[in-house]
Amino acid sequence: GQQLNQSPQSMFIQEGEDVSMNCTSSSIFNTWLWYKQDPGEGPVLLIALYKAGELTSNGRLTAQFGITRKDSFLNISASIPSDVGIYFCAGLNYGGSQGNLIFGKGTKLSVKP
Amino acid sequence: SAVISQKPSRDICQRGTSLTIQCQVDSQVTMMFWYRQQPGQSLTLIATANQGSEATYESGFVIDKFPISRPNLTFSTLTVSNMSPEDSSIYLCSVGRDGNSGNTIYFGEGSWLTVV
């Protein structure tokens, strides 16, 4: 079945640093979604991407839908402490089970000690 | 977006018992789903909750273990039956919305079950 490779698995951030993470897939998706999850809570949608090549921003967050439709990246600029959490990419195809998001394994952001 | 309320938010359950999780959405939605997130893992789709008919289960999930109801377009329940410690997970209700550009999936806050 479809799988997503998300990297890095974890990273430490220092306030003010820019952060980048990405996902690649063995097959194409029609939609890429990026979520953030805080401990004990459900994933919160950050950015949705619907077209190959699309570049979308949401405040300090920027994400792009790769031209091949097999990859996406998320950048966070000027990180702040509340950015810590787990970020998930997810790919979605229409038809069939339309809610079957394929999730990456997550990128855990922690504050640099 | 969508406001998705789940109950209970957390529970500690005894082995062998069953628990029903409720999901209420603030407006009618066509697509409604149940996901599971095991500790430290990513999310996995359990089933699509179909209004007025039996749910559609993903591979590895069966109706006897995870019966689902969806009596209308704003409400669904998931029951975790005959629980064992391996069922300790966050169970998440989600809904699909059609936007101008495409479909988007939103999640509730989850129901964190611990089986002892």
Interface residues (C-beta under 8 A of the other chain):
Chain A: N30 T31 L33 Y35 G40 E41 G42 P43 V44 L45 A48 Y50 K51 F88 A90 L92 Y94 S97 Q98 G99 N100 L101 F103 G104 K105 G106
Chain B: S1 I4 M31 M32 F33 Q41 S42 L43 T44 L45 T48 T56 E58 I90 L92 S94 G96 G99 S101 G102 N103 T104 I105 Y106 F107 G108 E109 G110 W112
